[in-house]
Amino acid sequence: MRLPLESVPNFSEGRDRATLDALAGALSVRARLLDVHADVDHHRSVFTLVADEEDLVEALLAGVACACERIDLRRHEGAHPRIGAADVVPVVPLQPADMERAKWAALNLAERIGAELSLPVFLYGELAPGRGPAFFRS
């Protein structure tokens, strides 16, 4: 049985309900939104969504675009370190056999964020051995 892929994008917004609703709307057009956790103190939210790889890429691209339109890091204060409005956007296989699908989705998303939104993308984990999120925050 082919399972969907999961993603748990972290956005640098945990207080503005309208922005959180806009992010949820953007992410859920092509994917199934399973959970939203917003933290006021950290000023950060984590969304959990699942979809096949093509729909997941589209949903995440829409979410990143929404975050860039609505989140101003120049006015951001929160306990959690951050690297961008869309801080991390991991793609997670739900079974080990799907790691190649997850890698394809992550690379495709990174390419499209760069090409369509003109944003830099930093890869880590399976796509850049030796570089985890702490690498960028140090």
C-alpha positions in Angstrom: 0.0 0.0 0.0 1.3 3.4 -1.0 1.1 5.8 1.9 1.1 9.6 1.6 4.1 11.7 2.6 3.9 13.9 5.6 5.2 17.4 6.2 5.5 19.4 9.4 6.3 23.0 8.2 7.3 25.4 10.9 6.3 29.1 10.4 7.5 32.1 12.3 4.0 33.1 13.4 2.2 32.0 16.5 0.0 34.9 17.5 -1.9 36.3 14.5 -5.1 34.2 14.0 -5.7 35.7 10.5 -2.3 34.7 9.3 -2.6 31.2 10.9 -5.9 30.8 9.1 -4.4 32.0 5.8 -1.6 29.5 6.2 -4.0 26.7 7.0 -6.1 27.6 3.9 -3.1 27.7 1.6 -1.7 24.4 2.9 -5.0 22.5 2.8 -6.0 23.2 -0.8 -3.9 20.2 -2.1 -3.2 18.4 1.1 -5.0 17.1 4.2 -4.3 19.3 7.2 -4.1 17.0 10.3 -3.0 19.4 13.0 -2.0 23.0 13.8 0.0 23.9 16.9 0.6 27.6 17.5 2.8 28.7 20.4 2.5 32.4 21.5 5.7 32.5 23.5 7.9 31.0 20.7 5.8 33.0 18.1 5.9 29.9 15.9 3.4 27.4 14.5 3.8 23.8 13.3 1.3 22.4 10.8 1.0 18.7 10.1 -0.2 17.7 6.6 -0.2 14.6 4.3 -0.6 14.2 0.6 1.0 12.4 -2.3 4.3 13.9 -3.4 3.0 16.1 -6.2 0.1 17.6 -4.1 2.4 18.0 -1.1 4.8 20.1 -3.1 2.0 22.3 -4.4 0.5 22.7 -0.9 3.9 23.5 0.7 4.7 26.0 -2.1 1.4 27.7 -1.5 2.1 27.8 2.3 5.6 29.3 1.9 4.3 31.9 -0.5 1.5 32.8 2.0 4.1 33.0 4.8 6.3 35.4 2.8 3.3 37.6 2.0 2.1 37.8 5.6 5.0 37.4 8.0 7.4 40.3 8.6 10.5 39.1 10.5 11.7 42.7 11.0 9.0 42.9 13.6 9.2 39.4 14.9 10.0 38.6 18.6 9.9 35.1 20.0 11.8 32.7 22.1 12.6 30.3 19.3 15.5 31.0 16.8 14.4 31.3 13.2 15.9 31.5 9.7 12.8 32.7 7.8 9.1 33.1 7.7 8.9 29.5 6.6 11.6 28.3 9.0 11.8 24.6 8.3 9.7 22.5 5.8 10.6 18.9 6.3 9.1 16.2 4.1 8.8 12.9 6.0 8.2 9.4 4.6 5.7 7.4 6.7 7.6 4.2 5.9 11.3 3.7 5.1 10.6 2.5 1.6 9.3 6.0 0.7 12.5 7.9 1.4 13.2 8.4 -2.3 9.7 9.9 -2.8 10.3 12.2 0.2 13.7 13.3 -1.2 12.2 13.9 -4.6 9.4 16.1 -3.1 11.9 18.0 -1.0 14.2 18.7 -3.9 11.3 19.6 -6.2 9.9 22.0 -3.6 13.4 23.6 -3.0 13.8 24.2 -6.7 10.4 25.7 -7.1 10.8 28.0 -4.0 14.0 29.3 -5.6 12.6 29.6 -9.1 9.1 30.9 -8.4 9.5 32.8 -5.1 13.1 33.9 -5.6 14.1 32.7 -2.2 17.2 30.9 -1.0 16.6 27.3 0.3 19.0 25.6 2.7 18.9 21.8 2.6 19.8 19.6 5.5 19.4 16.0 6.8 19.2 13.3 4.1 19.8 16.0 1.4 22.9 17.5 3.0 24.7 15.1 5.3 26.3 16.8 8.3 24.0 19.8 8.2 21.1 20.0 10.6 19.0 23.0 11.5 21.6 23.9 14.2 24.2 24.4 11.5 22.3 27.5 10.2 21.5 28.9 13.6 25.0 28.9 15.0 
